[in-house]
Amino acid sequence: MRDTDVIEHIKELCAERKWSYYRLAKESGLPYSTINNMLHRTNIPTVPTLQKMCDAFEITLSDFFLEGIKEYTLTNSQTELLEIYKNLSKDDRRMLIAYAKGLAKLLDAPKK
């Protein structure tokens, strides 16, 4: 992956999540000026900076650099659920996962 590809991939990840660069700064804990300089002046992020952004995107560094990602065919319901999930904050994502796990456990419980 070339240096410019790293910057473009960060922009793509923000666009997929409908995140502004301000939100990326907020979610990653990085100063907005760092994000802005990196994306507009094409300063290449350091590994620790990239790790913080990956944590915010909830992906690993290896996922960030993977090329040829596997594609899966999703149903409309699955796509809708993923879109909802992507637009939630970290805390709301955790709550959604906890709710889904609780619901699955409840539905799997033996009926009396």
C-alpha positions as CSV (number, residue, x, y, z in Angstrom):
1,M,0.0,0.0,0.0
2,R,1.5,3.4,-1.0
3,D,1.5,6.4,1.3
4,T,-1.4,8.1,-0.7
5,D,-3.4,4.8,-0.4
6,V,-3.2,5.0,3.4
7,I,-4.7,8.5,3.3
8,E,-7.4,7.5,0.8
9,H,-8.3,4.4,2.8
10,I,-8.8,6.6,5.9
11,K,-11.1,8.9,3.9
12,E,-13.0,5.9,2.6
13,L,-13.5,4.5,6.1
14,C,-14.9,7.8,7.2
15,A,-17.2,8.0,4.2
16,E,-18.5,4.5,4.8
17,R,-19.4,5.4,8.3
18,K,-20.7,8.8,7.3
19,W,-18.2,10.3,9.8
20,S,-16.7,13.8,9.6
21,Y,-13.0,14.2,10.2
22,Y,-14.0,15.9,13.5
23,R,-15.9,12.7,14.5
24,L,-12.8,10.6,13.6
25,A,-10.8,12.9,15.9
26,K,-13.3,12.6,18.7
27,E,-13.7,8.8,18.4
28,S,-9.9,8.2,18.1
29,G,-8.9,10.7,20.8
30,L,-6.5,12.4,18.3
31,P,-6.4,16.2,18.0
32,Y,-8.5,17.4,15.0
33,S,-5.4,19.3,13.8
34,T,-3.5,16.0,13.4
35,I,-6.4,14.5,11.4
36,N,-6.7,17.6,9.3
37,N,-3.0,17.9,8.5
38,M,-2.8,14.3,7.7
39,L,-5.8,14.2,5.3
40,H,-5.3,17.6,3.6
41,R,-1.5,17.9,3.6
42,T,-1.1,14.2,3.1
43,N,1.1,13.7,6.1
44,I,1.5,10.0,6.6
45,P,0.3,8.9,10.1
46,T,2.6,7.2,12.5
47,V,1.8,3.6,13.6
48,P,0.5,4.7,17.0
49,T,-1.7,7.3,15.2
50,L,-3.0,4.8,12.7
51,Q,-3.6,2.3,15.6
52,K,-5.8,4.9,17.4
53,M,-7.8,5.5,14.2
54,C,-8.2,1.7,13.6
55,D,-9.4,1.4,17.2
56,A,-12.0,4.1,16.5
57,F,-13.1,2.3,13.3
58,E,-13.1,-1.0,15.3
59,I,-10.8,-2.7,12.9
60,T,-7.3,-4.1,13.3
61,L,-4.2,-2.7,11.7
62,S,-3.9,-5.9,9.6
63,D,-7.5,-5.4,8.5
64,F,-6.6,-1.8,7.5
65,F,-3.9,-3.1,5.2
66,L,-5.7,-6.1,3.8
67,E,-6.2,-6.0,0.1
68,G,-8.7,-8.2,-1.7
69,I,-11.2,-8.3,1.2
70,K,-13.6,-11.3,1.0
71,E,-17.1,-10.3,-0.2
72,Y,-20.3,-11.8,1.2
73,T,-23.8,-11.4,-0.1
74,L,-26.0,-9.9,2.6
75,T,-29.7,-9.9,2.8
76,N,-31.5,-6.5,2.9
77,S,-32.1,-7.0,6.6
78,Q,-28.5,-7.7,7.3
79,T,-27.4,-4.7,5.2
80,E,-29.9,-2.5,7.1
81,L,-28.6,-3.7,10.5
82,L,-25.0,-3.1,9.5
83,E,-25.8,0.4,8.3
84,I,-27.5,1.2,11.6
85,Y,-24.6,-0.2,13.5
86,K,-22.0,1.8,11.5
87,N,-23.7,5.1,12.3
88,L,-23.8,4.5,16.1
89,S,-21.3,5.8,18.6
90,K,-19.0,3.3,20.4
91,D,-21.2,3.3,23.5
92,D,-24.4,2.8,21.5
93,R,-22.7,0.0,19.6
94,R,-21.8,-1.7,22.9
95,M,-25.4,-1.3,24.0
96,L,-26.8,-2.8,20.8
97,I,-24.5,-5.8,21.0
98,A,-25.4,-6.4,24.6
99,Y,-29.1,-6.1,23.7
100,A,-28.7,-8.5,20.8
101,K,-26.9,-11.0,23.0
102,G,-29.5,-10.7,25.7
103,L,-32.3,-11.2,23.1
104,A,-30.6,-14.2,21.6
105,K,-30.1,-15.7,25.0
106,L,-33.8,-15.1,25.9
107,L,-35.0,-16.6,22.6
108,D,-32.7,-19.7,23.1
109,A,-34.0,-20.3,26.6
110,P,-36.1,-23.4,27.1
111,K,-39.9,-22.7,27.2
112,K,-41.7,-23.6,30.4
